[in-house]
């Protein structure tokens, strides 16, 4: 897809990461009239500075952050159209035919928001787009089809340049919340290390960290199908709103939940969540709203979540302390405030040495 590659090269040129070979490739792509239109559209939008923008030495970064901080695809498309100069309309009569499609691709490739810093984290090559949420951060992006994705700390989403040609397929490592645009002709598939999730239009959360013993998916609305990657002919599991599926990578028997007959009982479990709890308060999805919710977690389990949340390393020296159970919510607390809050529940001492925290009796 020439336009996808064009926008990827333009993004690398803006960030100063384009190689000489890539700049030559960009020049070659600009020989096509349609690509010239896309390029001028992006140039025009990029150069447009809102009145509220600062004129300090960080002006360029601030302007890029201003663009990235826009929440929805519709808003960005409207801004892009509003800022296109009249000369582009005259120069390219086919503007109306191209505008929305190109704007949508433009959004999907350059919008990636890291909560707090609003820094771009997009890495692209000819066949693959890769978006990464660094440790201690969360990122939001809009895919070329308009679907929105929130990435949790230490997570990576990849998709090919053929995305949306026939199917919309992405690969996830880590945790992400998806709000997928409905498109019956182009099914949306999320691939993890062990299972694949197929949807048409829905909102759901997927947690699939490499080091975790389980993969979890929680359906908020719509409907999804879940299938094991190594058994494509096996029956699919259908999830409905407020249902949560846990796939056990270690194949340990989970006896506490109803078991689906589609998989052996030691592999998978499905539970129904309380539908009266708001997404912003539910532990499976609260992270999207900036809240770390924990309910009866052992200190060991909570420490793993806090490591990702705060980008620290927590070392619990005492086995008794490791088994302490905690429940609560962290929202605006820094790491030290969070530890002090936990000390109100259980007795322990801690020391902080740069990025490492030692927990002891």
C-alpha positions as CSV (number, residue, x, y, z in Angstrom):
1,X,0.0,0.0,0.0
2,X,1.9,3.1,-1.3
3,X,0.0,5.5,0.9
4,X,0.8,3.5,4.1
5,X,4.5,3.5,3.2
6,X,4.5,7.1,2.3
7,X,3.1,8.2,5.6
8,X,5.5,5.9,7.5
9,X,8.4,7.5,5.6
10,X,7.0,11.0,6.3
11,X,6.8,10.2,10.0
12,X,10.4,9.1,10.1
13,X,11.4,12.2,8.2
14,X,9.7,14.4,10.8
15,X,11.4,12.6,13.7
16,X,14.8,12.8,11.9
17,X,15.1,9.0,11.8
18,X,14.8,8.5,8.0
19,X,17.9,7.0,6.3
20,X,19.2,8.3,3.0
21,X,17.7,5.2,1.4
22,X,14.3,5.9,2.9
23,X,14.5,9.6,1.8
24,X,15.2,8.4,-1.8
25,X,12.3,6.0,-1.5
26,X,10.1,8.9,-0.4
27,X,11.1,11.0,-3.4
28,X,10.2,8.0,-5.7
29,X,6.8,7.6,-4.1
30,X,6.1,11.3,-4.6
31,X,6.2,10.9,-8.4
32,X,2.6,9.6,-8.2
33,X,0.0,12.4,-8.1
34,X,-2.1,10.7,-5.4
35,X,1.0,10.5,-3.2
36,X,1.8,14.1,-3.8
37,X,-1.7,15.0,-2.6
38,X,-1.2,12.9,0.6
39,X,2.2,14.5,1.2
40,X,0.8,18.1,0.8
41,X,-2.1,17.3,3.0
42,X,0.3,16.2,5.8
43,X,2.6,19.1,5.2
44,X,-0.2,21.5,5.4
45,X,-1.6,20.0,8.5
46,X,1.8,19.8,10.2
47,X,2.7,23.4,9.5
48,X,-0.6,24.7,10.8
49,X,0.0,26.0,14.4
50,X,-3.0,26.6,16.7
51,X,-3.1,30.0,18.3
52,X,-2.7,28.5,21.7
53,X,0.6,26.9,20.9
54,X,3.8,28.1,22.6
55,X,6.5,29.7,20.5
56,X,9.3,28.5,22.7
57,X,12.2,26.3,21.6
58,X,10.0,23.2,22.2
59,X,7.4,24.5,19.7
60,X,7.7,21.6,17.3
61,X,7.4,18.9,20.0
62,X,4.4,20.8,21.5
63,X,2.7,21.0,18.2
64,X,3.2,17.3,17.5
65,X,1.8,16.5,21.0
66,X,-1.2,18.8,20.3
67,X,-2.0,16.7,17.2
68,X,-1.4,13.4,19.0
69,X,-3.5,14.3,22.0
70,X,-6.8,14.5,20.0
71,X,-8.9,11.7,21.2
72,X,-11.0,10.5,18.3
73,X,-10.6,9.8,14.6
74,X,-13.5,12.0,13.6
75,X,-12.0,15.0,15.4
76,X,-8.7,14.5,13.6
77,X,-10.2,14.1,10.2
78,X,-12.2,17.3,10.7
79,X,-9.1,19.2,11.8
80,X,-7.2,17.9,8.8
81,X,-9.9,18.9,6.4
82,X,-10.3,22.3,8.0
83,X,-6.6,23.1,7.8
84,X,-6.2,22.1,4.1
85,X,-5.5,25.1,2.0
86,X,-7.7,26.1,-0.9
87,X,-4.8,25.6,-3.3
88,X,-4.8,21.9,-2.7
89,X,-8.4,21.7,-3.7
90,X,-7.6,23.4,-7.0
91,X,-4.5,21.4,-7.6
92,X,-6.1,18.0,-6.9
93,X,-9.7,17.7,-8.2
94,X,-10.0,14.3,-6.7
95,X,-9.6,15.6,-3.2
96,X,-13.1,14.8,-2.1
97,X,-12.7,11.2,-3.2
98,X,-9.4,10.7,-1.3
99,X,-9.8,12.9,1.8
100,X,-11.5,10.6,4.3
101,X,-9.6,7.5,3.4
102,X,-6.2,9.2,3.5
103,X,-7.0,11.0,6.7
104,X,-7.9,7.7,8.3
105,X,-4.6,6.1,7.2
106,X,-2.8,9.2,8.4
107,X,-4.3,8.9,11.8
108,X,-3.6,5.2,12.1
109,X,0.1,5.6,11.3
110,X,1.1,8.6,13.3
111,X,-1.2,8.8,16.3
112,X,0.2,7.1,19.3
113,X,-0.3,8.8,22.7
114,X,1.8,8.0,25.7
115,X,-0.2,9.1,28.7
116,X,1.7,11.8,30.6
117,X,4.5,12.4,28.1
118,X,2.6,12.4,24.8
119,X,5.6,11.1,22.9
120,X,5.4,9.2,19.6
121,X,6.4,5.5,19.9
122,X,5.8,4.3,16.3
123,X,8.4,2.2,14.6
124,X,7.7,1.1,11.0
125,X,9.2,-0.8,8.2
126,X,7.9,-1.8,4.8
127,X,5.8,-4.8,6.0
128,X,5.3,-4.2,9.7
129,X,4.0,-1.4,12.0
130,X,5.0,-1.8,15.7
131,X,3.6,0.3,18.5
132,X,5.2,0.0,22.0
133,X,4.2,1.2,25.4
134,X,7.4,1.6,27.4
135,X,7.6,0.5,31.1
136,X,5.6,2.7,33.4
137,X,3.6,4.3,30.5
138,X,0.3,3.7,28.7
139,X,-0.3,4.5,25.1
140,X,-3.3,5.1,22.9
141,X,-3.5,4.7,19.1
142,X,-6.0,4.7,16.3
143,X,-5.6,2.0,13.7
144,X,-6.1,2.7,10.0
145,X,-9.8,1.5,10.2
146,X,-10.6,3.9,13.0
147,X,-10.5,1.3,15.7
148,X,-9.0,2.6,19.0
149,X,-6.5,0.7,21.1
150,X,-5.1,1.5,24.5
151,X,-1.8,-0.3,25.4
152,X,-0.8,-1.0,29.0
153,X,2.8,-0.7,30.2
154,X,5.4,-3.0,28.6
155,X,3.0,-3.9,25.7
156,X,3.5,-4.2,22.0
157,X,1.0,-4.2,19.1
158,X,2.1,-5.0,15.6
159,X,0.2,-5.1,12.3
160,X,1.2,-5.4,8.6
161,X,0.9,-3.0,5.8
162,X,-1.9,-5.1,4.4
163,X,-4.1,-4.4,7.4
164,X,-7.7,-3.9,6.3
165,X,-7.2,-5.4,2.9
166,X,-9.2,-8.5,3.7
167,X,-9.0,-9.0,7.4
168,X,-7.8,-6.7,10.2
169,X,-5.2,-8.7,12.0
170,X,-3.0,-7.5,14.9
171,X,-0.6,-9.3,17.2
172,X,-0.4,-8.4,20.9
173,X,2.3,-8.9,23.5
174,X,1.2,-7.5,26.8
175,X,-2.2,-5.9,27.6
176,X,-4.5,-3.9,25.5
177,X,-8.1,-2.6,25.4
178,X,-9.7,-2.6,22.0
179,X,-12.7,-0.6,20.8
180,X,-13.2,-2.0,17.3
181,X,-15.1,-0.4,14.5
182,X,-17.8,-2.7,13.1
183,X,-17.0,-3.9,9.6
184,X,-18.6,-7.2,8.5
185,X,-16.5,-7.5,5.4
186,X,-13.2,-7.2,7.4
187,X,-13.1,-9.3,10.6
188,X,-10.8,-8.0,13.3
189,X,-8.4,-10.6,14.8
190,X,-6.1,-10.3,17.8
191,X,-3.4,-12.9,17.9
192,X,-1.6,-13.7,21.2
193,X,1.0,-16.4,21.9
194,X,-1.6,-19.1,22.4
195,X,-5.1,-17.9,21.4
196,X,-6.7,-15.8,18.7
197,X,-9.7,-13.5,19.3
198,X,-12.0,-12.7,16.3
199,X,-14.5,-9.9,16.4
200,X,-16.7,-7.8,14.1
201,X,-17.3,-4.7,16.2
202,X,-16.9,-4.7,20.0
203,X,-15.0,-3.5,23.0
204,X,-12.8,-5.9,25.0
205,X,-9.6,-6.3,27.0
206,X,-6.8,-8.7,26.4
207,X,-4.0,-9.5,28.8
208,X,-1.2,-11.6,27.4
209,X,2.2,-10.9,29.0
210,X,4.9,-13.4,28.1
211,X,5.9,-14.0,31.7
212,X,2.4,-14.4,33.0
213,X,1.1,-18.0,33.4
214,X,-2.3,-17.1,31.9
215,X,-3.9,-15.1,29.0
216,X,-7.1,-13.3,29.8
217,X,-9.7,-11.6,27.7
218,X,-12.7,-9.7,29.1
219,X,-15.6,-8.7,26.9
220,X,-17.3,-5.3,27.6
221,X,-19.8,-5.2,24.7
222,X,-20.5,-7.1,21.5
223,X,-19.4,-10.7,20.9
224,X,-16.0,-12.4,20.4
225,X,-14.8,-15.8,19.3
226,X,-11.8,-17.4,20.9
227,X,-9.7,-20.2,19.4
228,X,-6.5,-21.9,20.2
229,X,-3.7,-21.1,17.7
230,X,-2.5,-24.7,17.4
231,X,-6.0,-26.2,17.0
232,X,-7.7,-24.2,14.2
233,X,-10.2,-27.0,13.6
234,X,-11.4,-27.1,17.2
235,X,-14.7,-25.6,18.3
236,X,-14.6,-21.8,19.0
237,X,-15.6,-20.3,22.3
238,X,-18.2,-17.5,22.2
239,X,-17.9,-14.8,24.8
240,X,-20.8,-12.4,25.6
241,X,-20.7,-9.1,27.5
242,X,-19.3,-9.2,31.1
243,X,-17.7,-12.6,30.5
244,X,-14.0,-13.2,31.2
245,X,-12.0,-16.1,29.7
246,X,-8.7,-17.3,31.2
247,X,-6.4,-19.5,29.2
248,X,-3.9,-21.3,31.4
249,X,-0.6,-21.6,29.6
250,X,0.7,-24.0,32.2
251,X,-2.3,-26.3,31.8
252,X,-3.0,-26.3,35.6
253,X,-6.6,-27.4,36.4
254,X,-8.8,-24.4,37.3
255,X,-11.7,-25.7,39.3
256,X,-13.2,-22.5,40.6
257,X,-15.1,-21.5,37.4
258,X,-17.5,-23.1,34.9
259,X,-15.6,-24.9,32.2
260,X,-16.2,-24.7,28.5
261,X,-16.4,-28.1,26.7
262,X,-14.5,-26.6,23.7
263,X,-11.2,-27.0,25.5
264,X,-9.9,-29.6,28.0
265,X,-10.8,-28.4,31.6
266,X,-7.2,-27.8,32.5
267,X,-6.7,-25.3,29.8
268,X,-9.5,-22.7,30.0
269,X,-12.1,-21.2,32.3
270,X,-14.9,-18.7,31.8
271,X,-16.5,-16.5,34.5
272,X,-19.3,-14.0,34.6
273,X,-18.5,-10.5,35.9
274,X,-20.8,-8.2,37.8
275,X,-22.4,-6.0,35.2
276,X,-23.2,-3.3,37.7
277,X,-19.5,-2.4,38.1
278,X,-18.4,0.5,35.9
279,X,-15.5,-0.2,33.5
280,X,-13.5,2.5,35.2
281,X,-13.7,0.5,38.5
282,X,-13.4,-3.0,37.2
283,X,-9.9,-4.4,37.8
284,X,-9.8,-5.8,34.2
285,X,-10.4,-2.5,32.5
286,X,-9.7,0.2,35.2
287,X,-6.1,0.7,34.0
288,X,-7.5,2.3,30.8
289,X,-8.9,5.1,33.1
290,X,-5.6,5.5,35.0
291,X,-6.5,3.3,38.0
292,X,-4.7,0.2,39.3
293,X,-7.4,-1.9,41.0
294,X,-6.5,-5.0,43.1
295,X,-8.9,-7.3,44.9
296,X,-7.4,-9.8,47.3
297,X,-4.1,-10.0,45.4
298,X,-1.1,-11.5,47.2
299,X,1.8,-9.1,47.7
300,X,3.7,-11.1,45.0
301,X,0.9,-10.6,42.5
302,X,0.4,-7.0,43.4
303,X,4.2,-6.4,43.2
304,X,4.2,-7.6,39.6
305,X,1.4,-5.1,38.7
306,X,3.2,-2.3,40.5
307,X,6.4,-3.0,38.7
308,X,4.7,-2.4,35.3
309,X,2.6,0.5,36.7
310,X,5.6,2.4,38.2
311,X,8.5,1.0,36.2
312,X,10.3,-0.3,39.2
313,X,11.7,-3.6,40.4
314,X,10.2,-5.0,43.7
315,X,12.1,-7.6,45.6
316,X,10.1,-9.2,48.5
317,X,12.6,-10.9,50.9
318,X,10.1,-12.5,53.3
319,X,7.8,-15.4,52.2
320,X,5.2,-14.5,54.9
321,X,5.0,-10.9,53.5
322,X,4.8,-12.3,50.0
323,X,1.6,-14.0,50.9
324,X,-0.1,-10.9,52.4
325,X,-3.4,-10.1,50.7
326,X,-4.4,-6.6,49.6
327,X,-7.4,-4.8,48.1
328,X,-7.7,-1.2,47.0
329,X,-7.1,1.3,44.2
330,X,-4.1,3.3,43.1
331,X,-4.8,6.3,40.9
332,X,-2.7,9.4,41.5
333,X,-0.2,8.0,44.0
334,X,3.5,7.8,43.3
335,X,5.3,4.6,44.2
336,X,6.2,5.8,47.7
337,X,2.7,6.9,48.5
338,X,1.4,3.6,47.3
339,X,3.8,1.7,49.6
340,X,2.8,3.8,52.6
341,X,-0.8,3.1,51.9
342,X,-0.1,-0.6,51.9
343,X,1.7,-0.2,55.2
344,X,-1.6,0.9,56.7
345,X,-3.0,-2.6,55.9
346,X,0.0,-4.8,56.7
347,X,3.2,-4.4,58.6
348,X,6.4,-4.4,56.5
349,X,9.4,-2.2,55.9
350,X,10.8,-1.1,52.6
351,X,13.9,0.7,51.2
352,X,14.1,2.4,47.8
353,X,17.4,2.3,45.9
354,X,16.9,4.2,42.7
355,X,14.6,1.9,40.7
356,X,14.7,-1.0,43.0
357,X,12.5,-1.5,46.1
358,X,13.3,-4.0,48.8
359,X,10.4,-5.3,50.9
360,X,11.3,-6.9,54.2
361,X,9.9,-7.6,57.7
